[in-house]
Amino acid sequence: MKNLTVAQNQLLEKIKLYKYVKNSTGIFAYDDIKTLCEFKTFDSTFNALLNKGYLKRIKTNDFSNKFELI
C-alpha cells in the first residue's frame, strides 16, 4: 500500500477501531465515522484513503454513503 500521512494514519486507526468495536463486518456509514472524528481535514483525508485503496465504496439501494475497510 502507499505511504500515509500522519492524519491519514490516525483516521485509518479510528476506522479500524470502529470496525472491531462497533461493527465486525467492516462496513460503515460515512456520517458515523465523521461524527466520531475531530479532524479539520476529514473530507480530504477520507478521500485520500479511498483513492489509495484502503477503503471501498459499497453500493446500496438507499444511496447511503457506506464504505468498507479493505
VEXPALO-342607 format. One record per residue: residue number from 1; x, y, z of N, C-alpha, C, O in turn; residue in three letters. Coordinates in Angstrom, 2 decimals, always signed. Example, Ala and Ser with C-alpha at 12.3 -4.5 7.8 and 13.67 -1.06 7.14 Angstrom:
BEGIN
{n 1&nc1 +13.19&nc2 -5.69&nc3 +7.80&cac1 +12.30&cac2 -4.50&cac3 +7.80&cc1 +13.20&cc2 -3.30&cc3 +7.80&oc1 +14.24&oc2 -3.32&oc3 +8.46&res ALA}
{n 2&nc1 +12.85&nc2 -2.25&nc3 +7.08&cac1 +13.67&cac2 -1.06&cac3 +7.14&cc1 +12.90&cc2 +0.03&cc3 +7.87&oc1 +13.41&oc2 +1.14&oc3 +8.04&res SER}
// end
This chain:
BEGIN
{n 1&nc1 +0.83&nc2 -1.18&nc3 +0.00&cac1 +0.00&cac2 +0.00&cac3 +0.00&cc1 +0.89&cc2 +1.25&cc3 +0.00&oc1 +2.08&oc2 +1.19&oc3 +0.28&res MET}
{n 2&nc1 +0.27&nc2 +2.35&nc3 -0.32&cac1 +1.01&cac2 +3.60&cac3 -0.44&cc1 +1.26&cc2 +4.21&cc3 +0.93&oc1 +0.60&oc2 +3.87&oc3 +1.92&res LYS}
{n 3&nc1 +2.25&nc2 +5.12&nc3 +0.98&cac1 +2.58&cac2 +5.81&cac3 +2.22&cc1 +1.43&cc2 +6.69&cc3 +2.67&oc1 +0.70&oc2 +7.27&oc3 +1.87&res ASN}
{n 4&nc1 +1.28&nc2 +6.77&nc3 +3.99&cac1 +0.20&cac2 +7.57&cac3 +4.58&cc1 +0.78&cc2 +8.74&cc3 +5.34&oc1 +1.87&oc2 +8.66&oc3 +5.91&res LEU}
{n 5&nc1 +0.03&nc2 +9.85&nc3 +5.35&cac1 +0.40&cac2 +10.98&cac3 +6.20&cc1 -0.02&cc2 +10.67&cc3 +7.62&oc1 -0.69&oc2 +9.66&oc3 +7.87&res THR}
{n 6&nc1 +0.37&nc2 +11.51&nc3 +8.54&cac1 +0.01&cac2 +11.31&cac3 +9.95&cc1 -1.51&cc2 +11.33&cc3 +10.11&oc1 -2.07&oc2 +10.47&oc3 +10.80&res VAL}
{n 7&nc1 -2.18&nc2 +12.30&nc3 +9.49&cac1 -3.64&cac2 +12.40&cac3 +9.60&cc1 -4.33&cc2 +11.18&cc3 +8.99&oc1 -5.31&oc2 +10.68&oc3 +9.54&res ALA}
{n 8&nc1 -3.84&nc2 +10.71&nc3 +7.85&cac1 -4.43&cac2 +9.54&cac3 +7.20&cc1 -4.25&cc2 +8.30&cc3 +8.07&oc1 -5.17&oc2 +7.49&oc3 +8.20&res GLN}
{n 9&nc1 -3.09&nc2 +8.17&nc3 +8.67&cac1 -2.83&cac2 +7.03&cac3 +9.54&cc1 -3.74&cc2 +7.07&cc3 +10.77&oc1 -4.27&oc2 +6.04&oc3 +11.19&res ASN}
{n 10&nc1 -3.93&nc2 +8.26&nc3 +11.35&cac1 -4.80&cac2 +8.40&cac3 +12.52&cc1 -6.24&cc2 +8.07&cc3 +12.16&oc1 -6.93&oc2 +7.38&oc3 +12.92&res GLN}
{n 11&nc1 -6.71&nc2 +8.54&nc3 +11.02&cac1 -8.08&cac2 +8.24&cac3 +10.60&cc1 -8.25&cc2 +6.75&cc3 +10.33&oc1 -9.27&oc2 +6.16&oc3 +10.69&res LEU}
{n 12&nc1 -7.27&nc2 +6.14&nc3 +9.70&cac1 -7.34&cac2 +4.70&cac3 +9.44&cc1 -7.41&cc2 +3.91&cc3 +10.75&oc1 -8.15&oc2 +2.93&oc3 +10.83&res LEU}
{n 13&nc1 -6.67&nc2 +4.32&nc3 +11.74&cac1 -6.71&cac2 +3.65&cac3 +13.05&cc1 -8.09&cc2 +3.81&cc3 +13.71&oc1 -8.59&oc2 +2.87&oc3 +14.32&res GLU}
{n 14&nc1 -8.69&nc2 +4.99&nc3 +13.58&cac1 -10.04&cac2 +5.19&cac3 +14.14&cc1 -11.06&cc2 +4.32&cc3 +13.43&oc1 -11.97&oc2 +3.79&oc3 +14.06&res LYS}
{n 15&nc1 -10.93&nc2 +4.17&nc3 +12.12&cac1 -11.85&cac2 +3.32&cac3 +11.36&cc1 -11.67&cc2 +1.86&cc3 +11.76&oc1 -12.65&oc2 +1.13&oc3 +11.91&res ILE}
{n 16&nc1 -10.42&nc2 +1.43&nc3 +11.94&cac1 -10.16&cac2 +0.06&cac3 +12.39&cc1 -10.76&cc2 -0.19&cc3 +13.76&oc1 -11.35&oc2 -1.24&oc3 +14.01&res LYS}
{n 17&nc1 -10.61&nc2 +0.78&nc3 +14.66&cac1 -11.18&cac2 +0.64&cac3 +16.00&cc1 -12.70&cc2 +0.56&cc3 +15.92&oc1 -13.31&oc2 -0.27&oc3 +16.60&res LEU}
{n 18&nc1 -13.31&nc2 +1.39&nc3 +15.10&cac1 -14.76&cac2 +1.37&cac3 +14.92&cc1 -15.20&cc2 +0.01&cc3 +14.39&oc1 -16.22&oc2 -0.54&oc3 +14.82&res TYR}
{n 19&nc1 -14.42&nc2 -0.53&nc3 +13.45&cac1 -14.74&cac2 -1.83&cac3 +12.86&cc1 -14.78&cc2 -2.92&cc3 +13.93&oc1 -15.70&oc2 -3.73&oc3 +13.96&res LYS}
{n 20&nc1 -13.80&nc2 -2.94&nc3 +14.80&cac1 -13.70&cac2 -4.01&cac3 +15.79&cc1 -14.63&cc2 -3.81&cc3 +16.98&oc1 -15.07&oc2 -4.78&oc3 +17.59&res TYR}
{n 21&nc1 -14.92&nc2 -2.57&nc3 +17.33&cac1 -15.76&cac2 -2.30&cac3 +18.50&cc1 -17.25&cc2 -2.28&cc3 +18.14&oc1 -18.06&oc2 -2.90&oc3 +18.83&res VAL}
{n 22&nc1 -17.59&nc2 -1.58&nc3 +17.09&cac1 -19.00&cac2 -1.35&cac3 +16.76&cc1 -19.56&cc2 -2.31&cc3 +15.72&oc1 -20.72&oc2 -2.71&oc3 +15.81&res LYS}
{n 23&nc1 -18.74&nc2 -2.68&nc3 +14.75&cac1 -19.30&cac2 -3.35&cac3 +13.59&cc1 -18.26&cc2 -4.31&cc3 +13.01&oc1 -17.32&oc2 -3.87&oc3 +12.35&res ASN}
{n 24&nc1 -18.40&nc2 -5.58&nc3 +13.25&cac1 -17.39&cac2 -6.55&cac3 +12.83&cc1 -17.35&cc2 -6.80&cc3 +11.33&oc1 -16.42&oc2 -7.43&oc3 +10.84&res SER}
{n 25&nc1 -18.34&nc2 -6.31&nc3 +10.58&cac1 -18.35&cac2 -6.55&cac3 +9.14&cc1 -17.38&cc2 -5.65&cc3 +8.40&oc1 -16.97&oc2 -5.96&oc3 +7.28&res THR}
{n 26&nc1 -17.00&nc2 -4.54&nc3 +9.00&cac1 -16.11&cac2 -3.60&cac3 +8.33&cc1 -16.84&cc2 -2.59&cc3 +7.47&oc1 -16.21&oc2 -1.70&oc3 +6.90&res GLY}
{n 27&nc1 -18.14&nc2 -2.70&nc3 +7.37&cac1 -18.93&cac2 -1.75&cac3 +6.59&cc1 -19.44&cc2 -0.67&cc3 +7.55&oc1 -19.98&oc2 -0.97&oc3 +8.61&res ILE}
{n 28&nc1 -19.26&nc2 +0.58&nc3 +7.14&cac1 -19.65&cac2 +1.69&cac3 +8.00&cc1 -20.20&cc2 +2.83&cc3 +7.17&oc1 -19.90&oc2 +2.95&oc3 +5.98&res PHE}
{n 29&nc1 -20.99&nc2 +3.65&nc3 +7.80&cac1 -21.55&cac2 +4.83&cac3 +7.15&cc1 -20.57&cc2 +5.99&cc3 +7.30&oc1 -19.96&oc2 +6.17&oc3 +8.35&res ALA}
{n 30&nc1 -20.43&nc2 +6.76&nc3 +6.25&cac1 -19.53&cac2 +7.91&cac3 +6.24&cc1 -19.85&cc2 +8.85&cc3 +7.40&oc1 -18.94&oc2 +9.30&oc3 +8.10&res TYR}
{n 31&nc1 -21.11&nc2 +9.15&nc3 +7.59&cac1 -21.51&cac2 +10.09&cac3 +8.63&cc1 -21.18&cc2 +9.59&cc3 +10.03&oc1 -20.87&oc2 +10.39&oc3 +10.91&res ASP}
{n 32&nc1 -21.24&nc2 +8.28&nc3 +10.25&cac1 -20.89&cac2 +7.71&cac3 +11.56&cc1 -19.43&cc2 +7.98&cc3 +11.89&oc1 -19.10&oc2 +8.39&oc3 +13.01&res ASP}
{n 33&nc1 -18.55&nc2 +7.75&nc3 +10.94&cac1 -17.12&cac2 +7.97&cac3 +11.17&cc1 -16.83&cc2 +9.45&cc3 +11.31&oc1 -16.02&oc2 +9.85&oc3 +12.14&res ILE}
{n 34&nc1 -17.48&nc2 +10.27&nc3 +10.50&cac1 -17.23&cac2 +11.71&cac3 +10.55&cc1 -17.61&cc2 +12.29&cc3 +11.92&oc1 -16.92&oc2 +13.17&oc3 +12.43&res LYS}
{n 35&nc1 -18.69&nc2 +11.79&nc3 +12.51&cac1 -19.09&cac2 +12.31&cac3 +13.82&cc1 -18.15&cc2 +11.86&cc3 +14.93&oc1 -18.03&oc2 +12.53&oc3 +15.95&res THR}
{n 36&nc1 -17.47&nc2 +10.73&nc3 +14.74&cac1 -16.52&cac2 +10.24&cac3 +15.75&cc1 -15.17&cc2 +10.95&cc3 +15.69&oc1 -14.45&oc2 +11.00&oc3 +16.68&res LEU}
{n 37&nc1 -14.84&nc2 +11.48&nc3 +14.55&cac1 -13.52&cac2 +12.08&cac3 +14.35&cc1 -13.58&cc2 +13.59&cc3 +14.45&oc1 -14.58&oc2 +14.22&oc3 +14.12&res CYS}
{n 38&nc1 -12.48&nc2 +14.15&nc3 +14.91&cac1 -12.40&cac2 +15.60&cac3 +15.07&cc1 -11.30&cc2 +16.17&cc3 +14.18&oc1 -10.58&oc2 +17.08&oc3 +14.60&res GLU}
{n 39&nc1 -11.17&nc2 +15.65&nc3 +12.97&cac1 -10.17&cac2 +16.13&cac3 +12.04&cc1 -10.69&cc2 +17.36&cc3 +11.32&oc1 -11.83&oc2 +17.37&oc3 +10.85&res PHE}
{n 40&nc1 -9.86&nc2 +18.40&nc3 +11.23&cac1 -10.25&cac2 +19.58&cac3 +10.47&cc1 -10.28&cc2 +19.27&cc3 +8.98&oc1 -11.04&oc2 +19.88&oc3 +8.22&res LYS}
{n 41&nc1 -9.46&nc2 +18.33&nc3 +8.56&cac1 -9.37&cac2 +17.96&cac3 +7.15&cc1 -9.97&cc2 +16.59&cc3 +6.91&oc1 -9.43&oc2 +15.81&oc3 +6.12&res THR}
{n 42&nc1 -11.08&nc2 +16.28&nc3 +7.57&cac1 -11.65&cac2 +14.94&cac3 +7.49&cc1 -11.97&cc2 +14.53&cc3 +6.06&oc1 -11.59&oc2 +13.44&oc3 +5.63&res PHE}
{n 43&nc1 -12.65&nc2 +15.39&nc3 +5.32&cac1 -13.09&cac2 +15.03&cac3 +3.96&cc1 -11.92&cc2 +14.70&cc3 +3.06&oc1 -11.94&oc2 +13.68&oc3 +2.36&res ASP}
{n 44&nc1 -10.90&nc2 +15.52&nc3 +3.05&cac1 -9.75&cac2 +15.26&cac3 +2.17&cc1 -8.95&cc2 +14.06&cc3 +2.65&oc1 -8.42&oc2 +13.31&oc3 +1.83&res SER}
{n 45&nc1 -8.85&nc2 +13.86&nc3 +3.95&cac1 -8.14&cac2 +12.71&cac3 +4.49&cc1 -8.89&cc2 +11.42&cc3 +4.15&oc1 -8.27&oc2 +10.43&oc3 +3.75&res THR}
{n 46&nc1 -10.20&nc2 +11.44&nc3 +4.30&cac1 -11.02&cac2 +10.28&cac3 +3.97&cc1 -10.90&cc2 +9.95&cc3 +2.48&oc1 -10.73&oc2 +8.78&oc3 +2.11&res PHE}
{n 47&nc1 -10.98&nc2 +10.97&nc3 +1.63&cac1 -10.87&cac2 +10.76&cac3 +0.18&cc1 -9.50&cc2 +10.21&cc3 -0.20&oc1 -9.39&oc2 +9.41&oc3 -1.13&res ASN}
{n 48&nc1 -8.46&nc2 +10.64&nc3 +0.49&cac1 -7.12&cac2 +10.12&cac3 +0.21&cc1 -7.05&cc2 +8.63&cc3 +0.52&oc1 -6.47&oc2 +7.86&oc3 -0.25&res ALA}
{n 49&nc1 -7.65&nc2 +8.20&nc3 +1.64&cac1 -7.68&cac2 +6.77&cac3 +1.98&cc1 -8.49&cc2 +5.99&cc3 +0.95&oc1 -8.13&oc2 +4.86&oc3 +0.60&res LEU}
{n 50&nc1 -9.55&nc2 +6.58&nc3 +0.47&cac1 -10.37&cac2 +5.95&cac3 -0.56&cc1 -9.58&cc2 +5.79&cc3 -1.86&oc1 -9.60&oc2 +4.73&oc3 -2.48&res LEU}
{n 51&nc1 -8.90&nc2 +6.85&nc3 -2.26&cac1 -8.13&cac2 +6.83&cac3 -3.50&cc1 -6.91&cc2 +5.92&cc3 -3.43&oc1 -6.48&oc2 +5.37&oc3 -4.45&res ASN}
{n 52&nc1 -6.35&nc2 +5.75&nc3 -2.24&cac1 -5.18&cac2 +4.90&cac3 -2.07&cc1 -5.55&cc2 +3.42&cc3 -1.92&oc1 -4.67&oc2 +2.57&oc3 -1.86&res LYS}
{n 53&nc1 -6.85&nc2 +3.13&nc3 -1.86&cac1 -7.27&cac2 +1.74&cac3 -1.85&cc1 -7.47&cc2 +1.14&cc3 -0.46&oc1 -7.64&oc2 -0.08&oc3 -0.35&res GLY}
{n 54&nc1 -7.46&nc2 +1.94&nc3 +0.57&cac1 -7.68&cac2 +1.43&cac3 +1.92&cc1 -9.17&cc2 +1.24&cc3 +2.21&oc1 -9.55&oc2 +0.44&oc3 +3.06&res TYR}
{n 55&nc1 -10.00&nc2 +1.99&nc3 +1.50&cac1 -11.45&cac2 +1.94&cac3 +1.67&cc1 -12.10&cc2 +1.66&cc3 +0.31&oc1 -11.53&oc2 +1.98&oc3 -0.73&res LEU}
{n 56&nc1 -13.29&nc2 +1.07&nc3 +0.35&cac1 -14.04&cac2 +0.79&cac3 -0.87&cc1 -15.49&cc2 +1.20&cc3 -0.65&oc1 -16.07&oc2 +0.89&oc3 +0.39&res LYS}
{n 57&nc1 -16.06&nc2 +1.88&nc3 -1.62&cac1 -17.45&cac2 +2.30&cac3 -1.54&cc1 -18.36&cc2 +1.10&cc3 -1.77&oc1 -18.12&oc2 +0.29&oc3 -2.66&res ARG}
{n 58&nc1 -19.41&nc2 +0.99&nc3 -0.96&cac1 -20.39&cac2 -0.09&cac3 -1.07&cc1 -21.64&cc2 +0.47&cc3 -1.74&oc1 -22.18&oc2 +1.49&oc3 -1.31&res ILE}
{n 59&nc1 -22.10&nc2 -0.19&nc3 -2.78&cac1 -23.34&cac2 +0.23&cac3 -3.44&cc1 -24.53&cc2 -0.23&cc3 -2.60&oc1 -24.60&oc2 -1.39&oc3 -2.19&res LYS}
{n 60&nc1 -25.44&nc2 +0.69&nc3 -2.36&cac1 -26.65&cac2 +0.38&cac3 -1.58&cc1 -27.88&cc2 +0.81&cc3 -2.36&oc1 -27.80&oc2 +1.66&oc3 -3.25&res THR}
{n 61&nc1 -29.01&nc2 +0.23&nc3 -2.02&cac1 -30.27&cac2 +0.60&cac3 -2.68&cc1 -30.80&cc2 +1.95&cc3 -2.22&oc1 -31.54&oc2 +2.61&oc3 -2.94&res ASN}
{n 62&nc1 -30.41&nc2 +2.36&nc3 -1.02&cac1 -30.92&cac2 +3.63&cac3 -0.49&cc1 -29.98&cc2 +4.80&cc3 -0.75&oc1 -30.19&oc2 +5.89&oc3 -0.22&res ASP}
{n 63&nc1 -28.94&nc2 +4.59&nc3 -1.55&cac1 -27.97&cac2 +5.62&cac3 -1.92&cc1 -27.25&cc2 +6.23&cc3 -0.72&oc1 -26.83&oc2 +7.39&oc3 -0.78&res PHE}
{n 64&nc1 -27.13&nc2 +5.48&nc3 +0.35&cac1 -26.40&cac2 +5.98&cac3 +1.52&cc1 -24.90&cc2 +5.86&cc3 +1.26&oc1 -24.47&oc2 +5.03&oc3 +0.45&res SER}
{n 65&nc1 -24.13&nc2 +6.66&nc3 +1.93&cac1 -22.68&cac2 +6.64&cac3 +1.79&cc1 -22.09&cc2 +5.61&cc3 +2.72&oc1 -21.76&oc2 +5.91&oc3 +3.87&res ASN}
{n 66&nc1 -21.95&nc2 +4.40&nc3 +2.24&cac1 -21.37&cac2 +3.32&cac3 +3.04&cc1 -20.07&cc2 +2.85&cc3 +2.41&oc1 -19.93&oc2 +2.80&oc3 +1.19&res LYS}
{n 67&nc1 -19.13&nc2 +2.52&nc3 +3.28&cac1 -17.81&cac2 +2.13&cac3 +2.84&cc1 -17.36&cc2 +0.90&cc3 +3.60&oc1 -17.93&oc2 +0.55&oc3 +4.63&res PHE}
{n 68&nc1 -16.34&nc2 +0.24&nc3 +3.05&cac1 -15.79&cac2 -0.95&cac3 +3.66&cc1 -14.28&cc2 -0.78&cc3 +3.80&oc1 -13.62&oc2 -0.29&oc3 +2.89&res GLU}
{n 69&nc1 -13.75&nc2 -1.20&nc3 +4.93&cac1 -12.32&cac2 -1.21&cac3 +5.15&cc1 -11.74&cc2 -2.42&cc3 +4.44&oc1 -12.17&oc2 -3.55&oc3 +4.68&res LEU}
{n 70&nc1 -10.78&nc2 -2.21&nc3 +3.58&cac1 -10.17&cac2 -3.30&cac3 +2.81&cc1 -9.04&cc2 -3.93&cc3 +3.60&oc1 -8.40&oc2 -4.87&oc3 +3.13&res ILE}
// end
